[in-house]
């Protein structure tokens, strides 16, 4: 009798355990159904631009000399460089805006048209980086330094003192462009825009020039110009904004 009772008790416990396990398995789909659905989003990139009028000019001005004697090459370069420095002073440029960015001397082997060695010349280069804050003086300054002895003008770049206002304008335009795109895409897709989930901004660095200056800049060609016409033109500052919207 005890054996039969024990058997019934064990059978009951096993049945209860089996029913409990089945209940857990049956409940799993309900949990899966209750999970948070995947968030649907719309990703757009807007572009904004702001136009700037240049206020500053950056110019690299140099003196290049060559001679078979190293000392004479250096002396000639020093004399021409001093004349160029005097010409810059005449434009009342602040000393902090004139920076020497290269002085070099090196031997250069000379060969004739048949490849026969002819000897060695010593090459001396002395260049300064000039920041001109009165941009209207640029053409006259280039004329003056070339006349004084500068024979390498490697680049002329333009900039502005403060970009913050233009940067704000470009950012606002980029956001407006992104919002317009998002609204048009949502309407076309038949969905409703939700809250903005993420915003990233790119660009806004060095403005891109929109000018085309003429005047023979680069190497000794600048010396052949009697007058250097320069057109600063305008620059454009570009910003991109990436925005992610929730959609319903």
Backbone as CSV, one residue per row, in Angstrom:
resi,resn,N_x,N_y,N_z,CA_x,CA_y,CA_z,C_x,C_y,C_z
1,UNK,0.833,-1.200,0.000,0.000,0.000,0.000,0.861,1.241,0.000
2,UNK,1.899,1.205,0.846,2.806,2.354,0.889,3.519,2.533,-0.448
3,UNK,3.877,1.440,-1.070,4.574,1.512,-2.367,3.684,2.149,-3.414
4,UNK,2.397,1.774,-3.418,1.462,2.343,-4.388,1.261,3.827,-4.156
5,UNK,1.167,4.195,-2.851,0.993,5.621,-2.530,2.203,6.432,-2.952
6,UNK,3.402,5.858,-2.718,4.647,6.549,-3.109,4.720,6.722,-4.612
7,UNK,4.294,5.688,-5.362,4.308,5.740,-6.824,3.375,6.833,-7.335
8,UNK,2.188,6.933,-6.724,1.217,7.953,-7.137,1.755,9.350,-6.852
9,UNK,2.424,9.482,-5.697,2.990,10.793,-5.341,4.062,11.223,-6.331
10,UNK,4.945,10.286,-6.706,6.017,10.599,-7.672,5.424,10.963,-9.021
11,UNK,4.382,10.185,-9.446,3.740,10.456,-10.720,3.119,11.850,-10.728
12,UNK,2.507,12.230,-9.592,1.883,13.553,-9.490,2.922,14.666,-9.602
13,UNK,4.051,14.475,-8.930,5.114,15.499,-8.982,5.687,15.636,-10.384
14,UNK,5.876,14.517,-11.055,6.402,14.570,-12.429,5.424,15.279,-13.358
15,UNK,4.130,15.017,-13.167,3.113,15.662,-14.009,3.097,17.171,-13.766
16,UNK,3.228,17.553,-12.485,3.240,18.977,-12.157,4.444,19.671,-12.775
17,UNK,5.592,19.006,-12.708,6.801,19.590,-13.293,6.672,19.739,-14.791
18,UNK,6.062,18.712,-15.447,5.882,18.756,-16.887,4.936,19.881,-17.286
19,UNK,3.848,20.045,-16.532,2.892,21.116,-16.820,3.522,22.487,-16.628
20,UNK,4.396,22.615,-15.599,5.078,23.885,-15.348,6.009,24.238,-16.488
21,UNK,6.727,23.250,-16.980,7.651,23.490,-18.096,6.890,23.889,-19.344
22,UNK,5.762,23.207,-19.598,4.952,23.544,-20.774,4.399,24.957,-20.663
23,UNK,4.051,25.333,-19.427,3.526,26.680,-19.214,4.563,27.740,-19.514
24,UNK,5.805,27.482,-19.131,6.881,28.438,-19.415,7.123,28.563,-20.904
25,UNK,7.103,27.401,-21.598,7.309,27.427,-23.037,6.187,28.178,-23.738
26,UNK,4.979,27.980,-23.241,3.837,28.654,-23.872,3.865,30.145,-23.618
27,UNK,4.490,30.576,-22.507,4.516,31.999,-22.168,5.570,32.772,-22.932
28,UNK,6.549,32.064,-23.502,7.652,32.749,-24.189,7.196,33.591,-25.379
29,UNK,6.284,33.103,-26.234,5.835,33.947,-27.346,5.192,35.231,-26.878
30,UNK,4.498,35.207,-25.736,3.873,36.421,-25.222,4.914,37.453,-24.848
31,UNK,6.060,37.020,-24.309,7.141,37.945,-23.960,7.736,38.549,-25.220
32,UNK,7.909,37.679,-26.236,8.478,38.164,-27.492,7.573,39.203,-28.129
33,UNK,6.253,38.946,-28.024,5.314,39.891,-28.604,5.319,41.224,-27.858
34,UNK,5.672,41.203,-26.593,5.658,42.419,-25.804,6.935,43.229,-25.861
35,UNK,7.940,42.744,-26.589,9.202,43.473,-26.683,9.016,44.794,-27.431
36,UNK,9.904,45.774,-27.127,9.845,47.075,-27.779,10.160,46.942,-29.268
37,UNK,9.321,47.408,-30.155,9.579,47.270,-31.593,10.807,48.082,-32.016
38,UNK,11.417,47.651,-33.110,12.594,48.357,-33.639,12.203,49.764,-34.069
39,UNK,12.982,50.753,-33.642,12.678,52.143,-33.961,12.994,52.428,-35.422
40,UNK,12.051,53.011,-36.114,12.242,53.368,-37.516,12.719,54.817,-37.599
41,UNK,13.719,55.062,-38.445,14.299,56.401,-38.527,14.464,56.843,-39.977
42,UNK,14.589,58.137,-40.148,14.860,58.750,-41.445,16.120,59.592,-41.307
43,UNK,17.103,59.332,-42.173,18.407,59.985,-42.089,18.571,60.929,-43.288
44,UNK,18.828,62.205,-43.019,19.008,63.186,-44.100,20.249,64.037,-43.839
45,UNK,20.828,64.574,-44.913,21.986,65.465,-44.814,21.678,66.763,-45.544
46,UNK,21.759,67.864,-44.825,21.501,69.168,-45.417,22.782,69.963,-45.588
47,UNK,22.793,70.851,-46.575,23.960,71.683,-46.840,23.594,73.158,-46.723
48,UNK,24.503,73.921,-46.134,24.305,75.354,-46.013,25.554,76.109,-46.408
49,UNK,25.379,77.251,-47.041,26.522,78.052,-47.494,26.356,79.504,-47.061
50,UNK,27.485,80.146,-46.849,27.498,81.581,-46.557,28.635,82.211,-47.361
51,UNK,28.358,83.344,-47.978,29.366,84.027,-48.794,30.088,85.087,-47.969
52,UNK,31.409,85.129,-48.108,32.254,86.055,-47.354,33.031,86.954,-48.300
53,UNK,33.225,88.189,-47.877,34.094,89.113,-48.618,35.454,89.142,-47.929
54,UNK,36.529,88.792,-48.627,37.856,88.722,-48.000,38.279,90.042,-47.370
55,UNK,38.962,89.928,-46.236,39.473,91.093,-45.518,40.987,91.028,-45.316
56,UNK,41.549,89.823,-45.429,42.965,89.596,-45.164,43.575,88.848,-46.341
57,UNK,44.833,89.143,-46.624,45.568,88.409,-47.648,46.832,87.820,-47.025
58,UNK,47.113,86.559,-47.358,48.345,85.892,-46.938,49.214,85.706,-48.176
59,UNK,50.452,86.169,-48.098,51.350,86.101,-49.246,52.695,85.517,-48.815
60,UNK,53.213,84.585,-49.606,54.551,84.043,-49.379,55.495,84.690,-50.383
61,UNK,56.441,85.445,-49.879,57.354,86.223,-50.725,58.783,85.738,-50.489
62,UNK,59.528,85.543,-51.559,60.871,85.007,-51.397,61.901,85.622,-52.330
63,UNK,63.155,85.405,-51.935,64.300,85.818,-52.754,65.142,84.574,-53.031
64,UNK,65.416,84.337,-54.293,66.174,83.168,-54.737,67.443,83.649,-55.441
65,UNK,68.599,83.191,-54.980,69.873,83.557,-55.615,70.722,82.315,-55.848
66,UNK,71.598,82.398,-56.851,72.520,81.303,-57.181,73.898,81.875,-57.501
67,UNK,74.936,81.149,-57.071,76.295,81.573,-57.387,77.233,80.382,-57.200
68,UNK,78.341,80.405,-57.944,79.317,79.329,-57.793,80.048,79.415,-56.461
69,UNK,79.989,80.587,-55.856,80.604,80.784,-54.544,79.501,80.881,-53.500
70,UNK,79.536,80.057,-52.462,78.479,80.010,-51.458,78.329,81.347,-50.742
71,UNK,79.450,81.973,-50.368,79.387,83.241,-49.647,78.759,84.335,-50.482
72,UNK,79.129,84.363,-51.750,78.561,85.383,-52.632,77.073,85.160,-52.853
73,UNK,76.646,83.881,-52.914,75.226,83.579,-53.071,74.442,84.056,-51.851
74,UNK,75.016,83.865,-50.660,74.356,84.303,-49.428,74.330,85.825,-49.347
75,UNK,75.447,86.479,-49.679,75.519,87.939,-49.617,74.493,88.574,-50.557
76,UNK,74.420,88.046,-51.771,73.470,88.585,-52.744,72.042,88.418,-52.244
77,UNK,71.786,87.266,-51.640,70.441,87.009,-51.130,70.098,87.940,-49.965
78,UNK,71.088,88.154,-49.088,70.864,89.044,-47.940,70.545,90.469,-48.392
79,UNK,71.267,90.948,-49.391,71.042,92.308,-49.870,69.656,92.459,-50.485
80,UNK,69.263,91.474,-51.314,67.940,91.547,-51.924,66.838,91.396,-50.874
81,UNK,67.050,90.502,-49.917,66.045,90.268,-48.878,65.845,91.504,-48.013
82,UNK,66.950,92.240,-47.754,66.835,93.455,-46.958,66.023,94.515,-47.692
83,UNK,66.213,94.609,-48.997,65.436,95.558,-49.788,63.948,95.192,-49.778
84,UNK,63.677,93.893,-49.832,62.287,93.440,-49.774,61.684,93.776,-48.411
85,UNK,62.464,93.563,-47.351,61.989,93.880,-45.997,61.696,95.364,-45.865
86,UNK,62.558,96.200,-46.451,62.329,97.648,-46.407,61.055,98.029,-47.160
87,UNK,60.816,97.337,-48.271,59.608,97.609,-49.043,58.358,97.245,-48.237
88,UNK,58.429,96.164,-47.483,57.290,95.761,-46.649,57.044,96.774,-45.531
89,UNK,58.119,97.302,-44.972,57.976,98.289,-43.892,57.252,99.542,-44.379
90,UNK,57.430,99.861,-45.650,56.796,101.054,-46.203,55.268,100.943,-46.178
91,UNK,54.771,99.712,-46.081,53.322,99.503,-46.033,52.820,99.402,-44.590
92,UNK,53.704,99.694,-43.640,53.359,99.735,-42.219,52.718,98.428,-41.740
93,UNK,53.291,97.346,-42.190,52.825,96.027,-41.759,53.433,95.711,-40.406
94,UNK,52.636,95.245,-39.486,53.110,94.915,-38.146,54.171,93.834,-38.213
95,UNK,55.196,93.959,-37.368,56.295,92.991,-37.370,55.794,91.567,-37.111
96,UNK,54.745,91.441,-36.318,54.195,90.115,-36.013,53.543,89.476,-37.233
97,UNK,53.259,90.279,-38.262,52.608,89.770,-39.466,53.604,89.434,-40.570
98,UNK,54.902,89.501,-40.243,55.939,89.112,-41.207,56.784,88.027,-40.545
99,UNK,56.689,86.812,-41.064,57.359,85.671,-40.440,58.224,84.940,-41.457
100,UNK,59.499,84.755,-41.120,60.381,83.963,-41.978,59.986,82.498,-41.855
101,UNK,59.647,81.886,-42.970,59.256,80.480,-42.902,60.218,79.559,-43.628
102,UNK,61.273,80.137,-44.243,62.285,79.270,-44.858,63.555,80.064,-45.155
103,UNK,64.684,79.472,-44.788,65.980,79.959,-45.252,66.824,78.719,-45.504
104,UNK,67.274,78.573,-46.726,68.029,77.370,-47.069,69.155,77.699,-48.040
105,UNK,70.227,76.920,-47.951,71.357,77.000,-48.882,71.802,75.576,-49.185
106,UNK,71.953,75.293,-50.462,72.340,73.924,-50.824,73.080,73.945,-52.171
107,UNK,73.998,72.995,-52.364,74.727,72.908,-53.633,73.871,72.233,-54.694
108,UNK,74.013,72.709,-55.915,73.250,72.136,-57.028,74.218,71.837,-58.173
109,UNK,74.286,70.574,-58.538,75.192,70.174,-59.607,74.669,70.663,-60.957
110,UNK,75.596,71.126,-61.813,75.243,71.671,-63.118,75.744,70.745,-64.224
111,UNK,74.870,70.498,-65.216,75.230,69.641,-66.346,74.848,70.350,-67.642
112,UNK,75.600,70.062,-68.717,75.244,70.645,-70.009,74.197,69.771,-70.682
113,UNK,73.839,70.126,-71.917,72.792,69.392,-72.629,73.159,67.949,-72.928
114,UNK,74.450,67.656,-72.900,74.910,66.292,-73.171,75.112,65.492,-71.889
115,UNK,74.774,66.107,-70.748,74.896,65.402,-69.483,76.288,65.456,-68.869
116,UNK,77.134,66.346,-69.406,78.482,66.451,-68.868,78.492,67.394,-67.662
117,UNK,79.141,66.956,-66.610,79.193,67.735,-65.377,79.942,69.045,-65.611
118,UNK,79.337,70.173,-65.203,79.921,71.485,-65.424,80.411,72.150,-64.144
119,UNK,79.999,71.655,-63.022,80.406,72.263,-61.764,79.234,72.342,-60.779
120,UNK,79.405,73.146,-59.734,78.399,73.269,-58.680,78.038,74.737,-58.481
121,UNK,76.754,74.975,-58.341,76.273,76.293,-57.945,75.591,76.168,-56.595
122,UNK,75.697,77.219,-55.818,75.043,77.234,-54.513,73.749,78.038,-54.621
123,UNK,72.686,77.434,-54.143,71.360,78.029,-54.235,70.927,78.475,-52.840
124,UNK,70.463,79.709,-52.754,70.001,80.262,-51.477,68.563,80.743,-51.648
125,UNK,67.704,80.334,-50.710,66.304,80.760,-50.715,65.955,81.344,-49.351
126,UNK,65.301,82.501,-49.381,64.838,83.144,-48.151,63.396,83.602,-48.399
127,UNK,62.441,83.014,-47.677,61.045,83.359,-47.891,60.387,83.803,-46.590
128,UNK,59.433,84.722,-46.718,58.689,85.215,-45.563,57.197,85.060,-45.843
129,UNK,56.454,84.804,-44.780,55.002,84.690,-44.859,54.409,85.984,-44.317
130,UNK,53.684,86.707,-45.173,53.190,88.040,-44.824,51.667,88.018,-44.699
131,UNK,51.176,88.591,-43.619,49.738,88.774,-43.429,49.412,90.238,-43.677
132,UNK,48.653,90.501,-44.723,48.284,91.868,-45.081,46.837,92.109,-44.673
133,UNK,46.629,93.017,-43.715,45.288,93.245,-43.183,44.533,94.363,-43.912
134,UNK,45.238,95.107,-44.748,44.581,96.092,-45.615,44.637,95.519,-47.030
135,UNK,43.602,94.789,-47.391,43.635,94.026,-48.630,43.683,94.919,-49.865
136,UNK,43.276,96.159,-49.731,43.318,97.084,-50.869,44.753,97.402,-51.291
137,UNK,45.714,97.135,-50.423,47.110,97.430,-50.729,47.815,96.272,-51.437
138,UNK,47.128,95.157,-51.636,47.802,93.952,-52.120,48.518,94.144,-53.454
139,UNK,47.829,94.708,-54.439,48.463,94.886,-55.740,49.694,95.769,-55.661
140,UNK,49.617,96.886,-54.917,50.761,97.790,-54.774,51.902,97.105,-54.022
141,UNK,51.558,96.298,-53.016,52.601,95.605,-52.251,53.359,94.618,-53.134
142,UNK,52.641,93.861,-53.950,53.309,92.911,-54.841,54.218,93.630,-55.825
143,UNK,53.751,94.743,-56.359,54.597,95.532,-57.259,55.880,95.968,-56.552
144,UNK,55.724,96.454,-55.309,56.857,97.008,-54.578,57.900,95.947,-54.238
145,UNK,57.453,94.762,-53.783,58.428,93.744,-53.382,59.135,93.145,-54.593
146,UNK,58.420,93.032,-55.708,59.064,92.527,-56.924,60.123,93.519,-57.402
147,UNK,59.799,94.802,-57.355,60.765,95.832,-57.744,61.962,95.851,-56.804
148,UNK,61.733,95.503,-55.533,62.815,95.507,-54.549,63.728,94.304,-54.678
149,UNK,63.289,93.265,-55.364,64.167,92.107,-55.543,63.532,90.761,-55.272
150,UNK,62.287,90.719,-54.849,61.618,89.432,-54.649,61.391,88.769,-56.000
151,UNK,61.783,87.523,-56.120,61.614,86.825,-57.395,60.862,85.501,-57.251
152,UNK,60.324,85.231,-56.073,59.429,84.077,-55.902,58.241,84.501,-55.041
153,UNK,57.064,84.470,-55.642,55.826,84.702,-54.907,54.996,83.434,-55.114
154,UNK,54.993,82.588,-54.079,54.463,81.243,-54.243,52.943,81.158,-54.153
155,UNK,52.326,82.029,-53.381,50.876,81.906,-53.243,50.278,83.191,-52.693
156,UNK,49.015,83.394,-53.030,48.227,84.472,-52.455,46.913,83.852,-51.992
157,UNK,46.617,83.944,-50.710,45.395,83.374,-50.163,44.623,84.456,-49.421
158,UNK,43.306,84.303,-49.407,42.446,85.302,-48.776,41.683,84.694,-47.605
159,UNK,41.331,85.567,-46.652,40.622,85.108,-45.464,39.846,86.279,-44.865
160,UNK,39.134,86.008,-43.762,38.411,87.043,-43.035,38.815,86.999,-41.572
161,UNK,38.608,88.086,-40.867,38.972,88.165,-39.461,38.102,87.255,-38.598
162,UNK,36.798,87.293,-38.822,35.865,86.570,-37.968,34.867,85.811,-38.848
163,UNK,34.807,84.498,-38.658,33.906,83.668,-39.457,32.640,83.270,-38.708
164,UNK,32.526,83.647,-37.445,31.444,83.133,-36.603,30.057,83.466,-37.157
165,UNK,29.840,84.715,-37.577,28.528,85.088,-38.107,28.202,84.278,-39.358
166,UNK,29.178,84.146,-40.244,28.964,83.377,-41.473,28.751,81.900,-41.153
167,UNK,29.471,81.396,-40.152,29.325,79.998,-39.754,27.923,79.732,-39.218
168,UNK,27.398,80.646,-38.411,26.042,80.504,-37.882,25.018,80.517,-39.018
169,UNK,25.235,81.401,-39.971,24.327,81.487,-41.119,24.334,80.182,-41.917
170,UNK,25.536,79.624,-42.139,25.646,78.383,-42.910,25.020,77.207,-42.157
171,UNK,25.201,77.165,-40.851,24.594,76.089,-40.053,23.067,76.141,-40.113
172,UNK,22.517,77.358,-39.950,21.065,77.510,-39.999,20.520,77.073,-41.359
173,UNK,21.234,77.427,-42.410,20.805,77.046,-43.762,20.881,75.535,-43.942
174,UNK,21.904,74.904,-43.370,22.053,73.453,-43.481,20.933,72.722,-42.751
175,UNK,20.563,73.205,-41.559,19.467,72.594,-40.796,18.149,72.752,-41.555
176,UNK,17.904,73.941,-42.101,16.681,74.180,-42.862,16.604,73.259,-44.079
177,UNK,17.740,73.049,-44.731,17.784,72.169,-45.893,17.484,70.727,-45.486
178,UNK,18.056,70.283,-44.366,17.815,68.923,-43.886,16.345,68.734,-43.500
179,UNK,15.760,69.716,-42.831,14.353,69.630,-42.440,13.444,69.547,-43.667
180,UNK,13.742,70.339,-44.674,12.941,70.321,-45.898,13.008,68.954,-46.563
181,UNK,14.201,68.399,-46.649,14.348,67.075,-47.247,13.563,66.027,-46.464
182,UNK,13.657,66.082,-45.121,12.973,65.101,-44.282,11.466,65.175,-44.474
183,UNK,10.921,66.387,-44.538,9.484,66.559,-44.720,9.025,66.031,-46.085
184,UNK,9.812,66.306,-47.122,9.451,65.846,-48.458,9.509,64.318,-48.546
185,UNK,10.539,63.723,-47.971,10.682,62.265,-48.010,9.580,61.589,-47.197
186,UNK,9.262,62.152,-46.026,8.218,61.568,-45.191,6.865,61.614,-45.908
187,UNK,6.587,62.724,-46.554,5.325,62.858,-47.283,5.255,61.856,-48.430
188,UNK,6.363,61.723,-49.165,6.388,60.788,-50.295,6.241,59.346,-49.834
189,UNK,6.778,59.030,-48.657,6.734,57.659,-48.146,5.473,57.375,-47.340
190,UNK,4.682,58.395,-47.087,3.457,58.198,-46.334,3.679,57.928,-44.860
191,UNK,4.701,58.529,-44.292,4.977,58.363,-42.863,4.964,59.741,-42.202
192,UNK,4.966,59.719,-40.876,4.943,60.963,-40.109,6.270,61.139,-39.382
193,UNK,6.820,62.346,-39.469,8.080,62.620,-38.780,7.860,62.737,-37.276
194,UNK,8.796,62.128,-36.532,8.768,62.262,-35.088,9.847,63.221,-34.618
195,UNK,10.346,63.017,-33.419,11.374,63.874,-32.856,12.731,63.627,-33.516
196,UNK,13.580,64.657,-33.516,14.954,64.501,-34.004,15.725,63.666,-32.987
197,UNK,16.363,62.603,-33.460,17.094,61.692,-32.585,18.585,62.014,-32.496
198,UNK,19.130,62.579,-33.561,20.584,62.817,-33.581,20.913,63.905,-34.604
199,UNK,21.910,64.747,-34.286,22.379,65.798,-35.192,23.900,65.823,-35.180
200,UNK,24.503,65.842,-36.358,25.954,65.987,-36.488,26.253,67.069,-37.514
201,UNK,27.258,67.887,-37.224,27.632,68.979,-38.118,29.055,68.767,-38.628
202,UNK,29.276,69.059,-39.915,30.584,68.893,-40.536,30.939,70.148,-41.339
203,UNK,32.229,70.335,-41.566,32.675,71.457,-42.394,32.805,72.728,-41.589
204,UNK,32.755,73.853,-42.309,32.898,75.147,-41.663,34.340,75.544,-41.429
205,UNK,35.272,74.864,-42.117,36.686,75.190,-41.953,37.104,76.346,-42.843
206,UNK,38.186,76.141,-43.590,38.708,77.201,-44.454,37.740,77.485,-45.600
207,UNK,37.327,78.721,-45.778,36.411,79.051,-46.884,37.073,78.793,-48.229
208,UNK,36.263,78.420,-49.211,36.769,78.159,-50.557,36.700,79.447,-51.373
209,UNK,37.815,79.862,-51.982,37.786,81.101,-52.772,36.953,80.949,-54.040
210,UNK,36.296,82.024,-54.404,35.497,82.044,-55.627,36.073,83.030,-56.639
211,UNK,37.385,83.279,-56.543,37.999,84.280,-57.408,38.948,83.614,-58.399
212,UNK,39.360,84.378,-59.384,40.343,83.928,-60.356,41.286,85.094,-60.599
213,UNK,42.407,85.117,-59.849,43.308,86.251,-60.013,44.288,85.991,-61.143
214,UNK,44.789,87.075,-61.700,45.761,86.999,-62.787,46.926,87.916,-62.441
215,UNK,48.092,87.532,-62.882,49.221,88.409,-62.598,50.547,87.700,-62.564
216,UNK,50.621,86.471,-63.051,51.905,85.797,-63.177,52.532,85.388,-61.876
217,UNK,51.773,85.045,-60.840,52.375,84.620,-59.581,53.066,83.277,-59.761
218,UNK,54.161,83.112,-59.020,54.868,81.831,-59.034,56.204,81.972,-59.717
219,UNK,57.285,81.677,-58.967,58.612,81.728,-59.538,58.980,83.108,-60.018
220,UNK,59.907,83.150,-60.980,60.381,84.422,-61.479,59.407,85.125,-62.399
221,UNK,58.297,84.461,-62.754,57.354,85.075,-63.679,56.773,86.361,-63.132
222,UNK,56.691,86.469,-61.811,56.106,87.666,-61.218,56.926,88.901,-61.532
223,UNK,58.229,88.742,-61.714,59.107,89.883,-61.970,58.825,90.516,-63.319
224,UNK,58.195,89.760,-64.224,57.949,90.284,-65.560,56.725,91.182,-65.600
225,UNK,55.956,91.202,-64.508,54.736,92.004,-64.487,55.034,93.436,-64.050
226,UNK,54.621,94.396,-64.869,54.802,95.793,-64.500,53.784,96.184,-63.445
227,UNK,52.617,95.567,-63.484,51.571,95.832,-62.509,50.873,94.520,-62.227
228,UNK,50.544,94.288,-60.974,49.934,93.008,-60.596,48.462,93.222,-60.265
229,UNK,47.564,92.924,-61.201,46.137,93.044,-60.902,45.683,91.877,-60.043
230,UNK,44.996,92.171,-58.958,44.528,91.126,-58.046,43.054,91.339,-57.766
231,UNK,42.287,90.279,-57.892,40.856,90.347,-57.605,40.529,89.390,-56.459
232,UNK,40.310,89.898,-55.255,40.016,89.015,-54.119,38.719,88.231,-54.288
233,UNK,37.764,88.811,-55.036,36.503,88.112,-55.238,35.784,87.844,-53.930
234,UNK,35.169,86.678,-53.839,34.472,86.272,-52.630,34.815,84.827,-52.285
235,UNK,34.449,84.440,-51.063,34.686,83.076,-50.608,33.374,82.498,-50.109
236,UNK,33.277,81.181,-50.140,32.065,80.527,-49.665,32.429,79.559,-48.537
237,UNK,31.672,79.633,-47.458,31.843,78.759,-46.306,30.728,77.722,-46.347
238,UNK,31.071,76.446,-46.334,30.093,75.375,-46.479,30.009,74.521,-45.217
239,UNK,28.789,74.217,-44.799,28.541,73.371,-43.629,27.545,72.283,-44.018
240,UNK,27.769,71.064,-43.544,26.827,69.965,-43.733,26.292,69.524,-42.379
241,UNK,25.007,69.243,-42.330,24.360,68.793,-41.098,23.635,67.486,-41.376
242,UNK,23.965,66.450,-40.611,23.284,65.168,-40.720,22.273,65.052,-39.580
243,UNK,20.992,64.800,-39.923,19.933,64.723,-38.922,19.193,63.391,-39.042
244,UNK,18.916,62.796,-37.908,18.181,61.532,-37.860,16.843,61.775,-37.168
245,UNK,15.738,61.495,-37.897,14.379,61.662,-37.368,13.760,60.304,-37.048
246,UNK,12.961,60.280,-36.020,12.116,59.118,-35.768,10.909,59.231,-36.682
247,UNK,10.462,58.122,-37.265,9.274,58.158,-38.120,8.218,57.225,-37.544
248,UNK,6.972,57.602,-37.749,5.829,56.827,-37.247,5.022,56.264,-38.404
